[in-house]
């Protein structure tokens, strides 16, 4: 009989600390709607990634060398730049619940890519847990009247696939530098890709209030630099499929924060969705494995970031 790895103390602690990252990401919607300038999601994404990335690169005092210039750009593009751009595009063309549900498919995509690129075994329990997770998130965030836009759906699926590929490629390639420096490479690369898109699509705000500056500071330092460090540390030591399920905490925390702080309703179906999402998360961690903790490898962000846009309003006139 296999003993569940998550209940061994060292792995349990590592999993719990890693779970803080998507829990922090679940506060993104609340901070964005209450503190940031409206209708500038790409600017928010740029100011989350770029300052944090440059800060970590400056602290580490190491730039990529040789092939790692290309690898850092690829990973930063997949995990931050392309993911954010496609995600925000999807969010402006689809209801937020649809975008979140598309993002919930990522654990299944990660599991499939791990078989092809990492040689990991695809377990039935992982597949079942992934399907239950999609159903749970759908119950939590979808509304009765749902309209679909073809381009938005394609963008949402592509965003999920890009992030999943980034997770698996980073596990495959490892990392040549300390964790925080490697994190900075990816955030800086993604932020540099987002910056011209933000300027072209949204322009710069006329001014920023103290609340705006506080919101951006929280997103860059706590929600991004600190949270990504926790996430990357967990993903380099735990199986990618296990960690990807922790991203389900993000929409759960986002919905809970909306209820506690903004007075938004949570009905019975949404509570059932929460229970299913959390249950699938626990079931995924119980998947038996040959080792408690995998050898340290590098990591990448996941669809936990879906909370950024779970309720972004459509632009005027759309």
Residue, then its C-alpha position, 0 to 999 in steps of 0.5 A: x500500500x502506498x502512503x500518501x506523500x502529502x501526509x508526510x511531514x516534510x512534503x506536507x509543509x512544502x505543499x502548504x507553503x507552496x499553496x500560499x502563492x495561489x492563495x495570494x494570487x486569489x487576492x488579485x481581483x480584489x486589489x485590481x478592482x479596489x485600488x488600480x486604475x480601471x480598464x488597464x489590465x495589460x498595464x497591471x500585468x506589466x507593472x506586476x512582472x517587470x519591476x519585480x523581475x528587474x529587482x530580482x535580477x539586480x539582486x542576483x547580479x547574474x544574467x543568462x549565458x549562452x543558450x540560457x538567453x534563449x531559454x529564459x526568453x522562451x520561459x518568460x514568454x510562455x509563463x508571463x508575456x503570452x499567457x497574460x496577453x492571451x488571458x486578458x484578450x480572452x477576458x475582454x471577449x468572454x464572461x470571467x467564469x468561462x475564462x476561469x473554467x478554461x484555466x482549470x483545465x491546466x492540471x490535465x494539460x500539465x499531466x499530459x505534457x509531463x508524460x510526453x516531455x518528462x516521462x511521468x506516468x499518467x494516473x487515472x486518479x489525476x485525470x479524474x481529479x482534473x475533471x472534477x476540478x473543472x466541474x468545481x470551478x465551473x460551478x463556482x464561477x459560471x453564471x446561468x447566462x453565458x455567451x461564447x466568442x470563438x476568438x475568446x475561447x481560442x485565446x483562453x485555450x491557448x493561454x492555458x496551453x502556453x502556461x502548461x508548456x512553460x511549467x513542463x519545459x522549466x521542469x525539463x530544463x532545470x535552472x543554472x542559477x539561484x532560484x530568485x535570479x531565475x525567477x527574475x529572468x522570467x518575470x523581466x522577459x515577460x514584462x518586457x514583452x507586455x510593456x509595448x503591448x500595454x502602451x499600444x493598447x491602453x496608453x499610460x494613465x494621466x496620473x496615479x493616486x496613492x491607492x494606485x501606487x499602493x496597489x501596484x506595490x502590493x502586486x509587484x512585491x507580495x503578489x508577484x516577487x514573493x508569491x512566485x518565489x514560494x511557487x517556484x520553490x515548490x514546483x522544483x521539488x514536487x511533481x508538476x501535476x501535483x503543484x498545478x492542482x494547487x492553482x485551484x486555490x486562486x478562484x476559491x480565494x477570489x470568490x471568498x474575498x468577494x464574499x467577505x470584503x465586497x459583500x458578493x453572494x455565494x449560493x449553494x451551487x458555488x459552495x458545492x463548486x468550492x468543495x469539489x475544487x478543494x476535494x480534487x486538489x487534495x485527491x491530486x496530492x494523494x496520488x502515489x509516487x516513488x519519491x516524496x520530493x523530486x530533485x530540485x528543478x526550476x519552476x514556472x507560473x500556472x493558471x492560478x493567475x486566472x484570478x487576475x481576470x475572473x471578473x474583469x468587465x468587458x470594455x464599453x461598447x463590446 
